[in-house]
Amino acid sequence: MHNRSKQYLIQEYGISESAIALHEQALEAVAPYFKNYEEIREYNQFKVLKAFQDERISDYHFTNTTGYGYGDVGRDTLDLVYARIFRAEKALVRPQFVSGTHAISCVLYGILRPGDTLLAITGRPYDTIHGVIGIDQEVDSPNHGSLKDFGVSYKEILLKNLNIDREAVMEALRHDPSIKMVHIQRSKGYASRNSFRIDEIGEAIRWIKEEFPQVVVFVDNCYGEFVEDREPIEVGADIIAGSLIKNIGGGIAPTGGYVVGRGDLVDQASYRLTVPGLGGECGSTFGVMRSFYQGLFLAPQVAVEALKTAVYAAKLLELAGFEVHPKAETLRTDIVQAITFHDEAKLIDFVKGIQFGAPIDSSAQCEPWDMPGYKDQVIMAAGAFIQGASIELSCDAPIREPYTAYLQGGLNFDHGKIGLLIALSRIL
């Protein structure tokens, strides 16, 4: 770090000399790892550019439709751009998706029918999906319209030594012909496991499809876009979904989500987003198309800036004596960095420090609260230009043992460094 920058951080932000010393060690240690991610960024940027060029994107695609939104050329062409990038038959990219969970839910409700079974093979899905599936739903609870309420069953296979348990998965598929969909969550979420790399996902899909080609393989792709040089569709996934306020929105998309994959399956998801018979043919875009296109174009660069922040965080916090997962030297498949404190107070102080380092609402005091969709209280630092955008530097944690924080995002690496140094200074 340049001496002038170092002095500025000490004087203006009160960052301790010990934190600066750890920073210099961490930065030197992670520099060699960045080269691989920069090569991935370069390839993905070429891929995005070519998709824009092949679809002949022009100013008239930045449309502003109202009402039904029929014939929205910008919306419909963006679907084609996404399909090219993901090597998929079809895509559905819409501001009407309110979150990644919503996009995932449209896939589940669109494809599964009463009597079908959903099989999760990477352990229990992320907390906000529990209510969708009907996990832990009380017998006498109100009917909220979960998959369980509609007669869709759910099974899950726990990981074996942190890997997908091939024997257990195949045993379940052989003995239960009602299993229509296999669910794979690429990112760890709040689980204490590895996130799954594309080659690992591809290998699982290969042996599932060899014996059960009719089973739909669905991958929750949140936090994973543009972290590797391939996406799950390229290794055999039938359909995937994600959020535009994560990697693929490039920090510019103000809302939205996407579903891409096999054409008939994307259509079924679209019938849940709108209604059967209309699907993706309607839905006005409220003037967001320029942001959607520009965010997508910037996404390979922004995703790798967030990735560098995560790698740096892993080394910095490890040097400070905390448990980190994954390690800095581990090849990544998502932008999430887990840091375990084994101390509730330290966890809360660290998350508050990330908030203090934000460009927006830096004076806000984030506190644990009963966040909708979560069983435990959650503390969340989210000083972002886009509310809840986890491609921007953010950090959240369920208030439960072993008191692990989940850091993600960083529109640029310089901000990621400052935010982390502020947070680290609070807990040293």
Summary of the structure (lengths in Angstrom):
residues: 428
radius of gyration: 21.4
end to end distance: 20.2
largest distance: 66.0
contacts: 1518
relative contact order: 0.14
helix: 44%
strand: 14%
